[in-house]
Amino acid sequence: MSDTPNQDAIADEWAQALEEQAATATADGAPAFDAEHTPVKAAAAAAAGNAAMQDIQMVLDIPVQLSVELGRTRVPIKYILQLAQGSIVELDALAGEPMDVLVNGYLIAQGEVVVVNDKFGIRLTDIVTPSERMKRLSRK
């Protein structure tokens, strides 16, 4: 496709830059050959990086459901049927406690409610690490 010539050009630029670096290192008395940073390996690494970038580009536009949870409660149906305008439903979260930020139902962060230009938002205060997400999944 049209990205292949661009990828080749980027790989060539990396190879040229590494050759210049090797030439400069030789002039300074440093070793000219570094097995880990040869132009061929640099071009391969650049190509692999570009392939990974293309893979991530494929999923960037997929919509997900982001929700902020203030708290939860469990109530009997008879209580739900008695609700009217002005009724108060008590939640399990405490005032001032961080709100949970969920993506497709999975906790990814916590934050605090903010108001910006008369719109509610959430300021993220803690991001759940991937390893912590896996621990939470295994507990369910």
Secondary structure as GFF3:
##gff-version 3
##sequence-region A 1 140
A	DSSP	alpha_helix	3	27	.	.	.	ID=ss1
A	DSSP	three_ten_helix	35	37	.	.	.	ID=ss2
A	DSSP	alpha_helix	39	59	.	.	.	ID=ss3
A	DSSP	beta_strand	66	69	.	.	.	ID=ss4
A	DSSP	alpha_helix	77	81	.	.	.	ID=ss5
A	DSSP	beta_strand	99	103	.	.	.	ID=ss6
A	DSSP	beta_strand	106	116	.	.	.	ID=ss7
A	DSSP	beta_strand	119	127	.	.	.	ID=ss8
A	DSSP	alpha_helix	130	139	.	.	.	ID=ss9
###
